[in-house]
Structures are given as C-alpha cells and as structure tokens.
Amino acid sequence: MAPNPYDLVYYPAGTVLIQYNKEVENIEIDPRETYIGPSPIKYKKLEKPVNAIVLEQVSRENYSKIWFEGEEWYVKE
C-alpha cells in the first residue's frame, strides 16, 4: 500500500534515497525518441533505519517524494 502525503514512514537500513536532475512527475515522453529517464544527481543509502515524512506520492514509477535531513528525496516504494 502506498503512503499518503504527510504520513510518517519507516524506512529500513539499506533503503536508497535518490535526487534527480529534474522532477520525476514532470517528464514528457516523445514516443519518437529514445527515453531512458531522469538522471540521478545524488543518492544516499541509509546506514540505519529512519522515519521520514512523505511529501507526495508520484504516480510514475511508484516513487514517493520524502523530506529527509532538510532535503527532498525520492524513494521507490
């Protein structure tokens, strides 16, 4: 079950958080072009379990945008 916005969610150690060069939900795909996807610019692998606030559920690719350590991150659910 996908979390709702403003839920406090537990993420176990080993979860990978990603920041992209552009917003995942704002991507327009031209079917005539090859599309690989947004490029990660920063990632963090959690060394210990944490709780983070879900900002929004991104429908594309089942990502959640979360707030962790003062930054927005994406985590694949």
N, C-alpha and C positions, 0 to 999 in steps of 0.2 A: 504494500500500500504506500503510495506516495505521500510525503508530508505536506501539510498545508502551510501557507505563509504564516510567519511568526511562531511556528512550532519550535520548541527547543528539542533538538535531535541529538542523540548519542551516536558518535562515530568512533568505531574501534581503532586501536593502533593498526597501522598499515594502510589506512584509507588514504587515497591520493586526492589532494585538492589541486585544482588547476585554474590558472588565469589565462585568458585568451587575448589575442591581439584585437579582436572585435567581439561584440555581443553575439552570443550563440543564437539567440532568438531573432535577430535582425538579418539573417542571411537569406539573400535571394538567390535561387539556383536557376541558372540558364541551362535548359536541357541540351543545348547545342555545344556546351563547353564541358570539359572535364572538371569535376569538382571533388576536391579532396577534403576540405573542411577548414575550419578556423585553426590557426597555428597557436599552440600554447607558447606563452612567453615566460611563464613562471609556474613552478609546481612545488608542492610540499607533501612529503609522505609523513603522516602523523607517527610520532615515536611513542606516544601514549594516548589512551582514549580521551576524547574531549566531548563536550556539549557545545553545539553551535546553533545559532538562530537561522532558520530558513527565511530568506527574503522573498523568494518566489519560486514556483515550480516552472521550469522551462519545458514546454511540451516536446520540443525537438530533442531526440536522443536521450530522453529521460534524465536530464540534468536538473539539479536543484542549485539555485544561487544562494549561498550562505554568507553570513557575516562571521568572520573568524580573525582574531587578533587585529582588529581595526581595518580589515580589507574585505572586499567582496571576492569570493572564490566560487568555483563550480565544482560540484561533486556528482559523479554518475551514480544514480540510485540503482 
